[in-house]
Each structure stands twice: as structure tokens, then as C-alpha cells.
Amino acid sequence: MMSLRPTPAKKVIKDVTKMGFKVVRQRGSHVMMKHPDGRITVIPVHP
């Protein structure tokens, strides 16, 4: 069975930005990102 490693939030935000998402807002430790076609994703930023 394959185990997944945690990915740093900075790398996730960088990769998702390359896909066309933009940071809409940050509330506490969560960054909300939105794509021009309407998709939304929330990325938790924890140490």
C-alpha cells in the first residue's frame, strides 16, 4: 500500500496558482482560491 506524504501549503498554493486559481481571501489558517470558471478550493496553512 502506498503512503502519501503531506505537501507544504506554499507548494500547493504555487501549483494551484499555475492552474489558474487566484487567492480570493485568507481567514485564519485557510486560504480560499477561486478559478475564473467558478471552481473554488480551500487550502489549510498549518505548520
C-alpha distances in whole Angstrom, upper triangle without the diagonal:
4,7,10,13,16,19,22,25,27,25,24,28,28,26,27,31,30,29,33,32,35,35,37,37,35,36,35,31,30,31,32,32,33,33,37,36,35,31,31,28,28,26,26,27,26,26
4,7,10,13,15,19,21,24,21,20,24,25,22,24,27,27,26,29,29,31,32,34,34,32,33,32,28,27,28,29,29,31,31,34,33,33,29,28,25,25,23,23,24,24,24
4,7,10,13,16,19,21,19,18,22,23,21,22,26,26,25,28,27,30,29,32,31,30,30,29,25,25,25,27,27,29,29,33,32,32,28,27,23,23,21,20,21,20,20
4,7,9,13,15,17,15,14,18,19,17,19,22,22,22,25,24,26,26,28,28,26,27,26,22,21,22,23,23,25,26,30,29,28,25,23,20,19,17,17,18,17,17
4,6,10,12,15,13,13,16,18,16,18,21,21,22,24,23,25,24,27,26,24,25,24,20,20,20,22,22,25,26,30,30,29,25,24,20,19,16,15,15,14,14
4,7,9,12,11,10,14,15,15,16,19,20,20,23,21,22,21,24,23,21,21,20,16,16,17,19,19,22,24,27,28,27,23,21,17,16,13,12,12,11,11
4,6,9,7,7,10,12,11,13,15,16,17,19,18,19,18,21,21,19,20,19,15,15,15,17,17,20,21,25,25,25,21,19,16,14,11,11,10,11,11
4,6,6,7,9,10,11,13,14,16,17,19,17,18,17,20,19,17,18,17,13,13,13,16,16,19,21,24,26,25,22,19,16,14,10,10,8,9,8
4,5,5,6,8,10,10,12,14,15,17,14,15,13,16,15,13,15,14,10,10,9,12,13,16,18,21,23,22,19,16,13,11,7,7,5,7,9
4,6,5,6,9,10,11,13,15,16,14,14,12,16,15,13,16,15,12,12,11,13,13,16,18,21,23,22,20,17,14,13,10,10,8,10,11
4,5,5,6,9,10,11,13,15,14,14,14,17,18,16,19,19,15,15,13,15,14,17,17,21,22,22,19,18,15,14,11,12,11,13,13
4,5,5,6,8,10,11,13,11,12,12,15,16,15,17,17,14,12,11,12,11,14,15,18,19,19,16,14,11,11,8,10,10,12,14
4,6,5,6,9,10,11,9,9,9,12,13,12,15,16,13,11,9,10,9,11,13,16,18,17,15,13,10,10,8,10,10,13,15
4,6,5,6,9,10,10,10,11,14,15,15,18,19,16,15,12,13,11,13,14,17,19,19,17,15,13,14,11,14,13,16,17
4,5,5,7,9,9,11,12,16,17,17,20,21,18,16,14,14,12,13,13,16,17,18,15,15,13,14,12,15,15,17,18
4,5,5,7,6,8,10,13,15,15,18,19,17,14,12,11,8,10,9,13,14,14,12,11,9,11,10,13,14,17,19
4,5,5,5,6,8,12,14,15,18,20,18,15,12,12,9,9,9,12,14,14,13,12,11,13,12,15,15,19,20
4,5,7,9,12,15,18,19,22,23,21,19,16,15,12,12,11,13,15,16,14,15,14,16,15,18,18,21,23
4,6,9,12,15,18,19,22,24,22,19,16,15,11,11,8,11,12,13,11,12,12,15,14,18,19,22,24
4,7,10,12,16,18,21,23,22,19,15,13,10,8,6,7,9,11,10,11,12,14,15,19,20,23,25
4,7,9,12,14,17,19,18,15,12,10,6,5,4,7,9,10,8,8,9,11,12,15,16,20,23
4,6,9,12,15,18,17,14,10,9,5,5,6,8,11,11,11,10,10,11,12,15,16,20,22
4,6,8,11,14,13,11,7,6,4,7,9,11,14,13,12,10,10,10,10,13,13,17,19
4,7,10,13,14,11,8,6,5,6,10,11,14,12,12,9,10,10,12,14,15,18,21
4,7,10,11,9,6,5,7,9,13,15,17,15,14,11,11,10,11,12,13,16,19
4,6,7,6,4,6,9,12,15,18,20,18,17,13,12,9,9,10,10,13,16
4,6,6,7,8,12,14,18,21,22,20,18,15,13,10,11,10,10,13,16
4,6,8,11,14,17,21,24,26,23,21,17,15,12,11,9,9,10,13
4,7,10,13,17,20,23,25,22,20,16,14,10,8,6,5,7,10
4,6,10,13,17,20,21,19,16,13,10,6,6,4,6,9,12
4,6,10,13,17,18,16,14,11,8,6,5,6,7,11,14
4,7,10,13,15,12,11,7,6,4,6,9,11,14,18
4,7,10,12,10,8,6,5,6,8,11,13,16,19
4,7,8,7,6,4,6,9,11,15,16,20,23
4,5,5,5,6,9,12,14,17,19,23,26
4,5,7,9,12,15,17,21,23,26,29
4,6,9,12,16,18,22,24,28,31
4,6,10,13,16,20,22,26,29
4,7,10,13,17,19,23,26
4,7,10,13,16,19,23
4,7,10,13,16,19
4,7,10,13,16
4,6,9,13
4,6,10
4,7
4
